[in-house]
Amino acid sequence: MIDLKAIDDLARRLNDLVPPGLKDARADLEQNMKATLQAGLAKLDLVTREEFDVQRAVLLRTREKLDSLERALEILEAQASMNSGPTGPAN
């Protein structure tokens, strides 16, 4: 979900930029900015921090497995080249 506290903080900071002559409209502007920010962020394809962390962990495990498989493949290729060399079995 979208962090509403962060949206509130951003709306408040934007509201602080309103010129002093428009102080009467501040509350209304802040509410409109908050609603606009929420609507805009809702349209984005975002994930939660928890979902991001889970996918990051999955990617890390996948990379570790890939590294392990690459090392195993290098060993097998080295063994195969040694066995098919000039002193190895004939093809």
C-alpha positions as CSV (number, residue, x, y, z in Angstrom):
1,M,0.0,0.0,0.0
2,I,0.9,3.6,-0.4
3,D,2.3,5.3,2.7
4,L,-0.3,7.9,3.6
5,K,2.0,9.5,6.1
6,A,4.5,10.3,3.4
7,I,1.8,11.8,1.2
8,D,0.6,13.9,4.1
9,D,4.1,15.2,4.7
10,L,4.6,16.0,1.0
11,A,1.2,17.8,0.9
12,R,2.1,19.7,4.0
13,R,5.5,20.7,2.5
14,L,3.8,21.8,-0.7
15,N,1.3,23.7,1.3
16,D,4.1,25.6,3.1
17,L,5.1,26.9,-0.3
18,V,1.8,28.7,-0.7
19,P,2.3,32.5,-0.6
20,P,1.2,34.2,2.6
21,G,-1.7,36.0,0.9
22,L,-3.4,32.7,0.2
23,K,-3.3,31.4,3.8
24,D,-7.1,31.2,4.0
25,A,-7.1,28.7,1.2
26,R,-4.3,26.6,2.7
27,A,-6.4,23.8,4.3
28,D,-8.4,23.4,1.0
29,L,-5.2,23.4,-1.1
30,E,-3.5,20.9,1.2
31,Q,-6.5,18.6,1.0
32,N,-6.6,18.9,-2.8
33,M,-2.9,18.3,-3.1
34,K,-3.2,15.2,-0.9
35,A,-6.0,13.8,-3.0
36,T,-4.2,14.5,-6.2
37,L,-1.0,12.9,-5.0
38,Q,-2.9,9.8,-3.8
39,A,-4.7,9.5,-7.2
40,G,-1.5,9.9,-9.1
41,L,0.4,7.3,-7.0
42,A,-2.5,4.9,-7.2
43,K,-2.1,4.8,-11.0
44,L,1.5,3.8,-10.7
45,D,2.6,0.2,-10.8
46,L,4.2,0.1,-7.3
47,V,5.1,-2.6,-4.9
48,T,5.4,-2.5,-1.1
49,R,8.7,-2.6,0.6
50,E,7.9,-6.1,1.9
51,E,7.2,-7.3,-1.7
52,F,10.4,-5.7,-2.9
53,D,12.5,-7.3,-0.1
54,V,11.0,-10.7,-0.8
55,Q,11.9,-10.5,-4.5
56,R,15.3,-9.2,-3.7
57,A,16.0,-12.2,-1.5
58,V,14.7,-14.5,-4.3
59,L,17.0,-12.9,-6.8
60,L,20.0,-13.2,-4.4
61,R,19.3,-16.9,-3.9
62,T,18.9,-17.3,-7.7
63,R,22.2,-15.6,-8.3
64,E,23.9,-17.8,-5.7
65,K,22.5,-20.9,-7.4
66,L,23.5,-19.7,-10.8
67,D,27.1,-19.1,-9.6
68,S,27.2,-22.6,-8.1
69,L,25.9,-24.2,-11.3
70,E,28.4,-22.2,-13.4
71,R,31.3,-23.4,-11.2
72,A,30.0,-27.0,-11.5
73,L,29.8,-26.6,-15.3
74,E,33.3,-25.3,-15.5
75,I,34.6,-28.3,-13.5
76,L,32.6,-30.8,-15.8
77,E,33.9,-29.0,-18.9
78,A,37.5,-29.2,-17.6
79,Q,37.1,-32.9,-16.8
80,A,35.5,-33.6,-20.2
81,S,38.4,-31.8,-22.0
82,M,40.9,-33.8,-20.0
83,N,39.2,-37.1,-20.9
84,S,38.9,-36.2,-24.6
85,G,42.5,-35.1,-25.0
86,P,45.2,-36.9,-26.9
87,T,45.7,-39.5,-24.1
88,G,41.9,-39.9,-23.4
89,P,39.6,-42.4,-24.9
90,A,39.3,-42.4,-28.7
91,N,36.1,-41.1,-30.3
